[in-house]
Amino acid sequence: MHNDPDTVNSPAHPAAGRLFVTLFAGMAESVGSRRLEIDWNGGTVADLRHVVGRERPGIGPLLERSAIVVAGRYATDDTAVACGADVAIIPPVSGG
Amino acid sequence: MPTQQTAARSADEPGFGPRPGESGGEVCRLVRDPIDGAAVLAAVAAVAAPEAGGNVLFLGSTRGVTAGVTTLGLDYEAHEPLALAMLRDLAAEAVRRFGLCGCRIVHRLGRVAVGEASIAIAASSPHRREAFAATEWLLERIKTTVPIWKCEEGHDGVRSWVHPGDMRTGLGGGE
């Protein structure tokens, strides 16, 4: 999963109306990329879950058990996600 | 226990001593090279002396066999900025909660071969009970809350990411 071509060669910032979502571990492996680009014109974390789940139904079960990080902080479903926000999906952790 | 001389030398090693802007009491690192547990313990003991009377080191390492199933190795990855921030918060809370003199947390990323350490937690306190309790407390919270993941490679070469629990309704983490 290192140096994914779609991550290395794509722009650092999404185009207007798009959002980059950073993926990790099994979720990144399922999608085949560490970064998912979705249509986005603003909304909440709950909206984001809906859009990601619709675009990538294969990760739905893991997404249901995952947390969302917005701007470096764990977010709740009513947290606002602006266009261009720094967003990551955190699947259940297993460090240690 | 390391001698005072050993402790002083190890505390200067890159990785386990405080960097500019860090408290000397709590130091957390994400590393890609093998963890030298003795150096981690020596670093925390050096900072904590002379108040410390109990210095505990926990090393978590890759098991080669789990319930009869062979593991060839583990690969770890993390949301590094968030993981490091959370480790620092946990270490600071452990110092407050258990009255520690010092605390070190080092988690390895990348490939960790069987027998090698993936995590080192060192706690130093005036008395042993608090150091043992803090180490256990920290490990449980790291395993269930900090965004670090392991991928197991089985004896047949099949790799599988480990995603136990539920980050929304409870916590992640497992054995």
Interface residues (C-beta under 8 A of the other chain):
Chain A: M1 T22 F24 A25 G26 E29 L62 E64 R65 S66 A67 V69 G72 A88 I90 P91 P92 V93 S94 G95 G96
Chain B: G60 Y76 E77 A78 H79 P81 L82 A83 A85 H107 S118 I119 L139 I142 K143 T144 T145 V146 P147 I148 W149 K150 C151 S160 W161 V162 H163 P164 G165 D166 M167 R168 G172 G173 G174
